[in-house]
């Protein structure tokens, strides 16, 4: 974190905006050369569609539904991943038993378990949750194990010479010592979870014929498969990107609050 | 020191430690047949070339390592594991980076056995007292990364004392500091240990150092260890008057004692840095 005044910060933001603004301008210029009635997306049409989708409330409710699934699936994965990661980091026996299982599942992409998830859990929220939880579990787990393994051994030894019990050492020394790595894992997991939900909803949408299970992924599917609307698809893509950006910023903020000793 | 002294604070009898190399399965003897009685209130320094098992001895007394053979007794009871009655100050201080000065000093009091009989107010008073004692008032809310090496060392010392151990185990606590800070903290250490107090009110301290002058300045007795395997070469009684802080270095005995201890470890020290032993020989004759 560097110290900048308001003017410098504004200038920094301005520099970041130069290229996107240029690209959008070029895109609009290209679109204006097309014949009227062309289905190709154009910035102004996208803005107009955004306005329409916002006014009906359908975009907001779809985003909220996807986000809700992400938060819930991510929370489940985090609880499981951190608990298991602490156990694996603290006990060699647990680690040696779980490691082969985890390493053999890890290369299987979240989308690859979708067929089984749909067959077992249907095309609704349970499948979406399962995909999100599966996708975000590994980054949390692996970074937790890594963080625990990198906790300074001396801190554990020092705690033992202060008459501190093993359980307290786990919660008061190992957990905070591994926290920076755990938070990094959760931030990565949240990114993966958001990517996975869109893909899962797109796929579930295909299966359920664009039915009522909702979410922004399925909204995209409807605009792709039924009433073909490229501008609306671009709106959905932009929303996905902006939400991902906001989530990441939120996590960085939380990180700074939770680990003030890494200022 | 004779072996029939009644009830020493700490007794090491035939303490041996060998380590198994994980791959080769070969056993290395780190400490061999070490026997030593330490009385209440004594300040013992252990010196020796690197690899002589100094830290291993300290870890075994702390209960972090188990002797392969032999027994360590404290107040007549065999040591079986770590406990807050034997406080350790580690070489790199082992401060919790996520805790402030105040949190580090109070870590044992809040989470371990030392604070079990205290209520919250008493703990906080005790923490504040030891922060004052080491001169860190005003820095309570700083994190370790915001402190200088000397200040971190003080935090570690305050934490050690706040836990109220009756034996202080100090593993090269001043090793990483610059020369001036070192001089100041040596004097402070003597004050806190109780140099000006009657012997019965002093803590028992075991201090590891590679600095012979430091050992002579601080100790009642200096245990000189030799390497391969680590064993006691000689126990040198330091008969300099106390209090020593600031004055002992100019005492005529000081140089004699330093020279004597150096003569005991010189050969091995030369070998440890890969130097030729013949370089050491002439000086040995000159000082003999």
Interface residues (C-beta under 8 A of the other chain):
Chain A: X152 X154 X155 X157 X158 X159 X160 X161 X162 X163 X164 X165 X168 X172 X173 X176 X177 X179 X259 X260 X261 X263
Chain B: X62 X63 X64 X82 X83 X84 X86 X87 X88 X90 X92 X94 X96 X97 X98 X99 X107 X108 X111 X112 X113 X114 X143 X144 X145 X159 X163
